[in-house]
């Protein structure tokens, strides 16, 4: 009897040990799965915050899986796949030779759908100017790099280059003091021009003439021209010397680009308005709208005196707050000078960012405008990695806007500038 009882208890011990081991194994498995899931969520959230991005457009055979986290639709793991599940949408490989066909579709916003290249109202896209912006104020490329870059963008369908020199231009005279130590030489500029011509690309020079002049105004010799003495971003329009310096900048750039058909004069993000002590005695000193348009007209008039019939482009953001009635007062000059706003927006949802009446205003005053998207450098001042998804959605959004405005005959579009910002300005903010 004792022997039987002993065998029974030994079996119970063995069974208990087995059950304990199984329990520990199950707990461990759940912990591992939980850690993996948490790791996946962290990766997905990092995609949203631009800390990790995979360049999925370079993959030949990839899939995008839908997943919802915190009510935000995000891209799940992007991985090579042999067989796609029914709930997974295939991303179409981008074909550079048919840049407006087979556009990859990434589910990232509500009500978004793939673009159908056969739709009648998308045909106007092929007629747009497609200008690639090159920002030289941060990490400017070596001159020889343009020998590879210019043919590359031509292959992808570019029709021109928006060349923003800033302090990389070979300025001479008193402007040489503000020139970068590694500025391009005259031969470098001529080489870039020659390469563009060989590849059938136009060049549109961009010279800032109001805001974003810190490259010049940070230099002591020009500091007295600041709108606000403590901040070098904006030049004051209340001093005649300001125009002397601006015209000298324009003269030197035009010397190399006297054959251009468009010239961009900047004029965006004028943060400080009529704050200089000399502005008090200036006409319309309390009406920035009037002063801004008069400044723009003065700059455009000067450019056209040097390059007859050139079209003058400017950034549009300072026009947002100007009433249509005020702009209409200058409509004759706008038409005579062929002023063309370039409406810029680098967010993923351009449709909901700008008020609809802004497009109506531009349609009534200008008739047709440029737009500017971004392929890099516009997703945060401290961003270190380009978010492919962010910039792709920005372009998809702009295409939707253009289709809607053209089909409803609100206004027409001249072209699109694909901006690529190297840095926001000549300063760095620690946060």
PyMOL commands that set and color helices and strands:
alter all, ss='L'
color gray80, all
select helices_A, chain A and resi 2-48+56-58+96-98+120-127+143-155+166-168+173-178+186-198+214-217+220-225+240-256+277-281+288-306+317-319+324-328+331-337+350-353+356-365+388-407
alter helices_A, ss='H'
color red, helices_A
select strands_A, chain A and resi 62-69+72-75+79-80+88-90+129-135+160-164+202-206+226-228+231-235+262-264+311-315+339-344+368-376+412-420
alter strands_A, ss='S'
color yellow, strands_A
deselect
rebuild
show_as cartoon
